[in-house]
Amino acid sequence: MWVITVFADQNVTMYEFETESEARECIRAMKGRKILSHVVYYNDKILEGAVS
């Protein structure tokens, strides 16, 4: 999961995306200060491959 956090006009708004490319597309049009984060859960498939 990818999350964009936007700080604008004294507000904080968060948006969730399934893919990085989808998040990067949307972040270009957003105004204000932005943070793009990759959220990895312990039981995600990405980690299962790395641990095996």
CHARMM-style PDB file with segment names, atoms N, HN, CA, C and O in Angstrom:
ATOM      1  N   MET     1       0.849  -1.166   0.000  1.00  0.00      PROA
ATOM      2  CA  MET     1       0.000   0.000   0.000  1.00  0.00      PROA
ATOM      3  C   MET     1       0.899   1.236   0.000  1.00  0.00      PROA
ATOM      4  O   MET     1       1.944   1.252   0.651  1.00  0.00      PROA
ATOM      5  N   TRP     2       0.495   2.244  -0.718  1.00  0.00      PROA
ATOM      6  HN  TRP     2      -0.354   2.231  -1.246  1.00  0.00      PROA
ATOM      7  CA  TRP     2       1.200   3.519  -0.792  1.00  0.00      PROA
ATOM      8  C   TRP     2       0.286   4.606  -0.252  1.00  0.00      PROA
ATOM      9  O   TRP     2      -0.912   4.611  -0.534  1.00  0.00      PROA
ATOM     10  N   VAL     3       0.842   5.518   0.516  1.00  0.00      PROA
ATOM     11  HN  VAL     3       1.815   5.514   0.745  1.00  0.00      PROA
ATOM     12  CA  VAL     3       0.054   6.581   1.139  1.00  0.00      PROA
ATOM     13  C   VAL     3       0.692   7.922   0.811  1.00  0.00      PROA
ATOM     14  O   VAL     3       1.903   8.099   0.951  1.00  0.00      PROA
ATOM     15  N   ILE     4      -0.144   8.869   0.370  1.00  0.00      PROA
ATOM     16  HN  ILE     4      -1.127   8.725   0.256  1.00  0.00      PROA
ATOM     17  CA  ILE     4       0.302  10.248   0.192  1.00  0.00      PROA
ATOM     18  C   ILE     4      -0.312  11.057   1.316  1.00  0.00      PROA
ATOM     19  O   ILE     4      -1.526  11.043   1.515  1.00  0.00      PROA
ATOM     20  N   THR     5       0.537  11.764   2.050  1.00  0.00      PROA
ATOM     21  HN  THR     5       1.524  11.775   1.888  1.00  0.00      PROA
ATOM     22  CA  THR     5       0.088  12.677   3.095  1.00  0.00      PROA
ATOM     23  C   THR     5       0.303  14.088   2.569  1.00  0.00      PROA
ATOM     24  O   THR     5       1.409  14.446   2.165  1.00  0.00      PROA
ATOM     25  N   VAL     6      -0.769  14.893   2.575  1.00  0.00      PROA
ATOM     26  HN  VAL     6      -1.668  14.602   2.903  1.00  0.00      PROA
ATOM     27  CA  VAL     6      -0.704  16.258   2.050  1.00  0.00      PROA
ATOM     28  C   VAL     6      -0.969  17.240   3.180  1.00  0.00      PROA
ATOM     29  O   VAL     6      -1.955  17.123   3.908  1.00  0.00      PROA
ATOM     30  N   PHE     7      -0.071  18.211   3.313  1.00  0.00      PROA
ATOM     31  HN  PHE     7       0.730  18.306   2.722  1.00  0.00      PROA
ATOM     32  CA  PHE     7      -0.225  19.294   4.285  1.00  0.00      PROA
ATOM     33  C   PHE     7      -0.510  20.564   3.488  1.00  0.00      PROA
ATOM     34  O   PHE     7       0.376  21.080   2.807  1.00  0.00      PROA
ATOM     35  N   ALA     8      -1.757  21.076   3.570  1.00  0.00      PROA
ATOM     36  HN  ALA     8      -2.477  20.657   4.123  1.00  0.00      PROA
ATOM     37  CA  ALA     8      -2.130  22.282   2.824  1.00  0.00      PROA
ATOM     38  C   ALA     8      -3.244  23.014   3.565  1.00  0.00      PROA
ATOM     39  O   ALA     8      -4.159  22.391   4.102  1.00  0.00      PROA
ATOM     40  N   ASP     9      -3.156  24.336   3.589  1.00  0.00      PROA
ATOM     41  HN  ASP     9      -2.412  24.842   3.153  1.00  0.00      PROA
ATOM     42  CA  ASP     9      -4.204  25.172   4.194  1.00  0.00      PROA
ATOM     43  C   ASP     9      -4.560  24.740   5.612  1.00  0.00      PROA
ATOM     44  O   ASP     9      -5.740  24.638   5.949  1.00  0.00      PROA
ATOM     45  N   GLN    10      -3.568  24.489   6.435  1.00  0.00      PROA
ATOM     46  HN  GLN    10      -2.609  24.572   6.161  1.00  0.00      PROA
ATOM     47  CA  GLN    10      -3.776  24.100   7.837  1.00  0.00      PROA
ATOM     48  C   GLN    10      -4.498  22.752   7.987  1.00  0.00      PROA
ATOM     49  O   GLN    10      -5.021  22.451   9.060  1.00  0.00      PROA
ATOM     50  N   ASN    11      -4.528  21.956   6.940  1.00  0.00      PROA
ATOM     51  HN  ASN    11      -4.103  22.201   6.068  1.00  0.00      PROA
ATOM     52  CA  ASN    11      -5.176  20.643   6.975  1.00  0.00      PROA
ATOM     53  C   ASN    11      -4.178  19.550   6.615  1.00  0.00      PROA
ATOM     54  O   ASN    11      -3.210  19.783   5.891  1.00  0.00      PROA
ATOM     55  N   VAL    12      -4.432  18.366   7.132  1.00  0.00      PROA
ATOM     56  HN  VAL    12      -5.219  18.178   7.720  1.00  0.00      PROA
ATOM     57  CA  VAL    12      -3.658  17.181   6.773  1.00  0.00      PROA
ATOM     58  C   VAL    12      -4.631  16.185   6.158  1.00  0.00      PROA
ATOM     59  O   VAL    12      -5.651  15.854   6.762  1.00  0.00      PROA
ATOM     60  N   THR    13      -4.317  15.707   4.954  1.00  0.00      PROA
ATOM     61  HN  THR    13      -3.488  15.976   4.463  1.00  0.00      PROA
ATOM     62  CA  THR    13      -5.173  14.750   4.261  1.00  0.00      PROA
ATOM     63  C   THR    13      -4.308  13.583   3.810  1.00  0.00      PROA
ATOM     64  O   THR    13      -3.173  13.773   3.373  1.00  0.00      PROA
ATOM     65  N   MET    14      -4.854  12.367   3.920  1.00  0.00      PROA
ATOM     66  HN  MET    14      -5.776  12.212   4.275  1.00  0.00      PROA
ATOM     67  CA  MET    14      -4.110  11.174   3.510  1.00  0.00      PROA
ATOM     68  C   MET    14      -4.897  10.420   2.439  1.00  0.00      PROA
ATOM     69  O   MET    14      -6.119  10.293   2.519  1.00  0.00      PROA
ATOM     70  N   TYR    15      -4.172   9.925   1.440  1.00  0.00      PROA
ATOM     71  HN  TYR    15      -3.180  10.029   1.376  1.00  0.00      PROA
ATOM     72  CA  TYR    15      -4.763   9.167   0.342  1.00  0.00      PROA
ATOM     73  C   TYR    15      -4.041   7.834   0.232  1.00  0.00      PROA
ATOM     74  O   TYR    15      -2.816   7.778   0.341  1.00  0.00      PROA
ATOM     75  N   GLU    16      -4.796   6.757   0.015  1.00  0.00      PROA
ATOM     76  HN  GLU    16      -5.791   6.803  -0.074  1.00  0.00      PROA
ATOM     77  CA  GLU    16      -4.215   5.412  -0.108  1.00  0.00      PROA
ATOM     78  C   GLU    16      -4.269   4.946  -1.557  1.00  0.00      PROA
ATOM     79  O   GLU    16      -5.234   5.208  -2.276  1.00  0.00      PROA
ATOM     80  N   PHE    17      -3.205   4.245  -1.973  1.00  0.00      PROA
ATOM     81  HN  PHE    17      -2.422   4.033  -1.389  1.00  0.00      PROA
ATOM     82  CA  PHE    17      -3.120   3.707  -3.324  1.00  0.00      PROA
ATOM     83  C   PHE    17      -2.574   2.286  -3.264  1.00  0.00      PROA
ATOM     84  O   PHE    17      -1.820   1.938  -2.355  1.00  0.00      PROA
ATOM     85  N   GLU    18      -2.954   1.482  -4.226  1.00  0.00      PROA
ATOM     86  HN  GLU    18      -3.566   1.765  -4.965  1.00  0.00      PROA
ATOM     87  CA  GLU    18      -2.475   0.100  -4.295  1.00  0.00      PROA
ATOM     88  C   GLU    18      -1.080   0.014  -4.904  1.00  0.00      PROA
ATOM     89  O   GLU    18      -0.274  -0.817  -4.487  1.00  0.00      PROA
ATOM     90  N   THR    19      -0.788   0.864  -5.888  1.00  0.00      PROA
ATOM     91  HN  THR    19      -1.443   1.539  -6.227  1.00  0.00      PROA
ATOM     92  CA  THR    19       0.504   0.778  -6.569  1.00  0.00      PROA
ATOM     93  C   THR    19       1.274   2.094  -6.473  1.00  0.00      PROA
ATOM     94  O   THR    19       0.690   3.164  -6.301  1.00  0.00      PROA
ATOM     95  N   GLU    20       2.584   1.991  -6.588  1.00  0.00      PROA
ATOM     96  HN  GLU    20       3.059   1.122  -6.727  1.00  0.00      PROA
ATOM     97  CA  GLU    20       3.433   3.179  -6.546  1.00  0.00      PROA
ATOM     98  C   GLU    20       3.171   4.080  -7.749  1.00  0.00      PROA
ATOM     99  O   GLU    20       3.127   5.302  -7.610  1.00  0.00      PROA
ATOM    100  N   SER    21       2.998   3.488  -8.920  1.00  0.00      PROA
ATOM    101  HN  SER    21       3.034   2.495  -9.033  1.00  0.00      PROA
ATOM    102  CA  SER    21       2.779   4.298 -10.125  1.00  0.00      PROA
ATOM    103  C   SER    21       1.485   5.102 -10.028  1.00  0.00      PROA
ATOM    104  O   SER    21       1.438   6.258 -10.449  1.00  0.00      PROA
ATOM    105  N   GLU    22       0.453   4.504  -9.483  1.00  0.00      PROA
ATOM    106  HN  GLU    22       0.491   3.565  -9.141  1.00  0.00      PROA
ATOM    107  CA  GLU    22      -0.820   5.208  -9.292  1.00  0.00      PROA
ATOM    108  C   GLU    22      -0.633   6.397  -8.340  1.00  0.00      PROA
ATOM    109  O   GLU    22      -1.155   7.483  -8.591  1.00  0.00      PROA
ATOM    110  N   ALA    23       0.099   6.192  -7.269  1.00  0.00      PROA
ATOM    111  HN  ALA    23       0.523   5.310  -7.065  1.00  0.00      PROA
ATOM    112  CA  ALA    23       0.346   7.260  -6.294  1.00  0.00      PROA
ATOM    113  C   ALA    23       1.181   8.372  -6.912  1.00  0.00      PROA
ATOM    114  O   ALA    23       0.890   9.551  -6.710  1.00  0.00      PROA
ATOM    115  N   ARG    24       2.216   8.008  -7.663  1.00  0.00      PROA
ATOM    116  HN  ARG    24       2.452   7.050  -7.827  1.00  0.00      PROA
ATOM    117  CA  ARG    24       3.083   9.025  -8.273  1.00  0.00      PROA
ATOM    118  C   ARG    24       2.338   9.855  -9.315  1.00  0.00      PROA
ATOM    119  O   ARG    24       2.617  11.044  -9.470  1.00  0.00      PROA
ATOM    120  N   GLU    25       1.393   9.241 -10.031  1.00  0.00      PROA
ATOM    121  HN  GLU    25       1.166   8.275  -9.905  1.00  0.00      PROA
ATOM    122  CA  GLU    25       0.569   9.984 -10.987  1.00  0.00      PROA
ATOM    123  C   GLU    25      -0.227  11.070 -10.283  1.00  0.00      PROA
ATOM    124  O   GLU    25      -0.267  12.212 -10.741  1.00  0.00      PROA
ATOM    125  N   CYS    26      -0.854  10.723  -9.183  1.00  0.00      PROA
ATOM    126  HN  CYS    26      -0.822   9.795  -8.811  1.00  0.00      PROA
ATOM    127  CA  CYS    26      -1.718  11.654  -8.459  1.00  0.00      PROA
ATOM    128  C   CYS    26      -0.938  12.727  -7.714  1.00  0.00      PROA
ATOM    129  O   CYS    26      -1.416  13.853  -7.574  1.00  0.00      PROA
ATOM    130  N   ILE    27       0.246  12.395  -7.240  1.00  0.00      PROA
ATOM    131  HN  ILE    27       0.634  11.481  -7.354  1.00  0.00      PROA
ATOM    132  CA  ILE    27       1.002  13.349  -6.416  1.00  0.00      PROA
ATOM    133  C   ILE    27       1.406  14.590  -7.220  1.00  0.00      PROA
ATOM    134  O   ILE    27       1.569  15.671  -6.655  1.00  0.00      PROA
ATOM    135  N   ARG    28       1.565  14.435  -8.523  1.00  0.00      PROA
ATOM    136  HN  ARG    28       1.433  13.557  -8.982  1.00  0.00      PROA
ATOM    137  CA  ARG    28       1.950  15.575  -9.366  1.00  0.00      PROA
ATOM    138  C   ARG    28       0.897  16.679  -9.357  1.00  0.00      PROA
ATOM    139  O   ARG    28       1.242  17.859  -9.416  1.00  0.00      PROA
ATOM    140  N   ALA    29      -0.375  16.314  -9.284  1.00  0.00      PROA
ATOM    141  HN  ALA    29      -0.655  15.355  -9.236  1.00  0.00      PROA
ATOM    142  CA  ALA    29      -1.465  17.294  -9.357  1.00  0.00      PROA
ATOM    143  C   ALA    29      -1.828  17.891  -8.001  1.00  0.00      PROA
ATOM    144  O   ALA    29      -2.586  18.859  -7.936  1.00  0.00      PROA
ATOM    145  N   MET    30      -1.303  17.332  -6.929  1.00  0.00      PROA
ATOM    146  HN  MET    30      -0.687  16.546  -6.982  1.00  0.00      PROA
ATOM    147  CA  MET    30      -1.662  17.799  -5.590  1.00  0.00      PROA
ATOM    148  C   MET    30      -0.863  19.037  -5.209  1.00  0.00      PROA
ATOM    149  O   MET    30       0.313  19.165  -5.548  1.00  0.00      PROA
ATOM    150  N   LYS    31      -1.525  19.945  -4.497  1.00  0.00      PROA
ATOM    151  HN  LYS    31      -2.480  19.841  -4.222  1.00  0.00      PROA
ATOM    152  CA  LYS    31      -0.869  21.173  -4.044  1.00  0.00      PROA
ATOM    153  C   LYS    31      -0.568  21.072  -2.561  1.00  0.00      PROA
ATOM    154  O   LYS    31      -1.271  20.386  -1.819  1.00  0.00      PROA
ATOM    155  N   GLY    32       0.473  21.756  -2.137  1.00  0.00      PROA
ATOM    156  HN  GLY    32       1.044  22.313  -2.740  1.00  0.00      PROA
ATOM    157  CA  GLY    32       0.885  21.721  -0.739  1.00  0.00      PROA
ATOM    158  C   GLY    32       2.111  20.840  -0.571  1.00  0.00      PROA
ATOM    159  O   GLY    32       2.682  20.354  -1.548  1.00  0.00      PROA
ATOM    160  N   ARG    33       2.500  20.645   0.652  1.00  0.00      PROA
ATOM    161  HN  ARG    33       2.036  21.040   1.445  1.00  0.00      PROA
ATOM    162  CA  ARG    33       3.645  19.773   0.954  1.00  0.00      PROA
ATOM    163  C   ARG    33       3.153  18.335   0.986  1.00  0.00      PROA
ATOM    164  O   ARG    33       2.119  18.032   1.581  1.00  0.00      PROA
ATOM    165  N   LYS    34       3.915  17.444   0.332  1.00  0.00      PROA
ATOM    166  HN  LYS    34       4.755  17.690  -0.152  1.00  0.00      PROA
ATOM    167  CA  LYS    34       3.469  16.061   0.165  1.00  0.00      PROA
ATOM    168  C   LYS    34       4.544  15.090   0.621  1.00  0.00      PROA
ATOM    169  O   LYS    34       5.739  15.340   0.467  1.00  0.00      PROA
ATOM    170  N   ILE    35       4.092  13.975   1.185  1.00  0.00      PROA
ATOM    171  HN  ILE    35       3.121  13.772   1.310  1.00  0.00      PROA
ATOM    172  CA  ILE    35       4.988  12.885   1.570  1.00  0.00      PROA
ATOM    173  C   ILE    35       4.413  11.601   0.981  1.00  0.00      PROA
ATOM    174  O   ILE    35       3.239  11.290   1.179  1.00  0.00      PROA
ATOM    175  N   LEU    36       5.244  10.862   0.258  1.00  0.00      PROA
ATOM    176  HN  LEU    36       6.198  11.114   0.096  1.00  0.00      PROA
ATOM    177  CA  LEU    36       4.843   9.571  -0.296  1.00  0.00      PROA
ATOM    178  C   LEU    36       5.475   8.477   0.557  1.00  0.00      PROA
ATOM    179  O   LEU    36       6.693   8.446   0.728  1.00  0.00      PROA
ATOM    180  N   SER    37       4.647   7.578   1.092  1.00  0.00      PROA
ATOM    181  HN  SER    37       3.657   7.604   0.953  1.00  0.00      PROA
ATOM    182  CA  SER    37       5.128   6.517   1.983  1.00  0.00      PROA
ATOM    183  C   SER    37       4.706   5.151   1.457  1.00  0.00      PROA
ATOM    184  O   SER    37       3.603   4.984   0.938  1.00  0.00      PROA
ATOM    185  N   HSD    38       5.603   4.179   1.600  1.00  0.00      PROA
ATOM    186  HN  HSD    38       6.500   4.316   2.022  1.00  0.00      PROA
ATOM    187  CA  HSD    38       5.283   2.793   1.270  1.00  0.00      PROA
ATOM    188  C   HSD    38       5.024   2.065   2.581  1.00  0.00      PROA
ATOM    189  O   HSD    38       5.913   1.964   3.427  1.00  0.00      PROA
ATOM    190  N   VAL    39       3.815   1.561   2.750  1.00  0.00      PROA
ATOM    191  HN  VAL    39       3.092   1.643   2.063  1.00  0.00      PROA
ATOM    192  CA  VAL    39       3.431   0.875   3.983  1.00  0.00      PROA
ATOM    193  C   VAL    39       3.551  -0.626   3.741  1.00  0.00      PROA
ATOM    194  O   VAL    39       2.903  -1.170   2.846  1.00  0.00      PROA
ATOM    195  N   VAL    40       4.379  -1.288   4.537  1.00  0.00      PROA
ATOM    196  HN  VAL    40       4.906  -0.846   5.263  1.00  0.00      PROA
ATOM    197  CA  VAL    40       4.576  -2.730   4.409  1.00  0.00      PROA
ATOM    198  C   VAL    40       4.131  -3.382   5.707  1.00  0.00      PROA
ATOM    199  O   VAL    40       4.637  -3.061   6.783  1.00  0.00      PROA
ATOM    200  N   TYR    41       3.191  -4.288   5.599  1.00  0.00      PROA
ATOM    201  HN  TYR    41       2.779  -4.549   4.726  1.00  0.00      PROA
ATOM    202  CA  TYR    41       2.714  -5.017   6.769  1.00  0.00      PROA
ATOM    203  C   TYR    41       3.543  -6.284   6.958  1.00  0.00      PROA
ATOM    204  O   TYR    41       4.092  -6.825   5.997  1.00  0.00      PROA
ATOM    205  N   TYR    42       3.627  -6.738   8.165  1.00  0.00      PROA
ATOM    206  HN  TYR    42       3.182  -6.299   8.944  1.00  0.00      PROA
ATOM    207  CA  TYR    42       4.431  -7.910   8.504  1.00  0.00      PROA
ATOM    208  C   TYR    42       4.060  -9.129   7.659  1.00  0.00      PROA
ATOM    209  O   TYR    42       4.935  -9.908   7.282  1.00  0.00      PROA
ATOM    210  N   ASN    43       2.787  -9.298   7.364  1.00  0.00      PROA
ATOM    211  HN  ASN    43       2.076  -8.665   7.670  1.00  0.00      PROA
ATOM    212  CA  ASN    43       2.343 -10.484   6.632  1.00  0.00      PROA
ATOM    213  C   ASN    43       2.187 -10.234   5.126  1.00  0.00      PROA
ATOM    214  O   ASN    43       1.536 -11.026   4.445  1.00  0.00      PROA
ATOM    215  N   ASP    44       2.762  -9.162   4.594  1.00  0.00      PROA
ATOM    216  HN  ASP    44       3.291  -8.518   5.147  1.00  0.00      PROA
ATOM    217  CA  ASP    44       2.710  -8.899   3.157  1.00  0.00      PROA
ATOM    218  C   ASP    44       3.529  -9.932   2.391  1.00  0.00      PROA
ATOM    219  O   ASP    44       4.480 -10.498   2.929  1.00  0.00      PROA
ATOM    220  N   LYS    45       3.163 -10.174   1.145  1.00  0.00      PROA
ATOM    221  HN  LYS    45       2.391  -9.714   0.707  1.00  0.00      PROA
ATOM    222  CA  LYS    45       3.867 -11.139   0.304  1.00  0.00      PROA
ATOM    223  C   LYS    45       5.310 -10.719   0.044  1.00  0.00      PROA
ATOM    224  O   LYS    45       6.173 -11.575  -0.148  1.00  0.00      PROA
ATOM    225  N   ILE    46       5.581  -9.432   0.034  1.00  0.00      PROA
ATOM    226  HN  ILE    46       4.880  -8.737   0.190  1.00  0.00      PROA
ATOM    227  CA  ILE    46       6.946  -8.944  -0.197  1.00  0.00      PROA
ATOM    228  C   ILE    46       7.884  -9.504   0.870  1.00  0.00      PROA
ATOM    229  O   ILE    46       8.980  -9.968   0.554  1.00  0.00      PROA
ATOM    230  N   LEU    47       7.463  -9.462   2.111  1.00  0.00      PROA
ATOM    231  HN  LEU    47       6.573  -9.085   2.368  1.00  0.00      PROA
ATOM    232  CA  LEU    47       8.301  -9.953   3.200  1.00  0.00      PROA
ATOM    233  C   LEU    47       8.386 -11.471   3.220  1.00  0.00      PROA
ATOM    234  O   LEU    47       9.417 -12.024   3.602  1.00  0.00      PROA
ATOM    235  N   GLU    48       7.327 -12.150   2.818  1.00  0.00      PROA
ATOM    236  HN  GLU    48       6.490 -11.701   2.507  1.00  0.00      PROA
ATOM    237  CA  GLU    48       7.345 -13.608   2.822  1.00  0.00      PROA
ATOM    238  C   GLU    48       8.448 -14.125   1.908  1.00  0.00      PROA
ATOM    239  O   GLU    48       9.123 -15.097   2.247  1.00  0.00      PROA
ATOM    240  N   GLY    49       8.642 -13.487   0.748  1.00  0.00      PROA
ATOM    241  HN  GLY    49       8.093 -12.697   0.473  1.00  0.00      PROA
ATOM    242  CA  GLY    49       9.691 -13.892  -0.178  1.00  0.00      PROA
ATOM    243  C   GLY    49      11.077 -13.602   0.363  1.00  0.00      PROA
ATOM    244  O   GLY    49      12.013 -14.362   0.114  1.00  0.00      PROA
ATOM    245  N   ALA    50      11.217 -12.517   1.096  1.00  0.00      PROA
ATOM    246  HN  ALA    50      10.457 -11.899   1.299  1.00  0.00      PROA
ATOM    247  CA  ALA    50      12.520 -12.126   1.639  1.00  0.00      PROA
ATOM    248  C   ALA    50      12.931 -13.019   2.805  1.00  0.00      PROA
ATOM    249  O   ALA    50      14.120 -13.255   3.017  1.00  0.00      PROA
ATOM    250  N   VAL    51      11.964 -13.510   3.551  1.00  0.00      PROA
ATOM    251  HN  VAL    51      10.997 -13.318   3.378  1.00  0.00      PROA
ATOM    252  CA  VAL    51      12.251 -14.322   4.733  1.00  0.00      PROA
ATOM    253  C   VAL    51      12.544 -15.765   4.350  1.00  0.00      PROA
ATOM    254  O   VAL    51      13.349 -16.427   5.006  1.00  0.00      PROA
ATOM    255  N   SER    52      11.901 -16.260   3.296  1.00  0.00      PROA
ATOM    256  HN  SER    52      11.248 -15.722   2.763  1.00  0.00      PROA
ATOM    257  CA  SER    52      12.048 -17.667   2.901  1.00  0.00      PROA
ATOM    258  C   SER    52      13.432 -17.998   2.424  1.00  0.00      PROA
ATOM    259  OT1 SER    52      13.703 -19.142   2.060  1.00  0.00      PROA
TER     260      SER     52
END
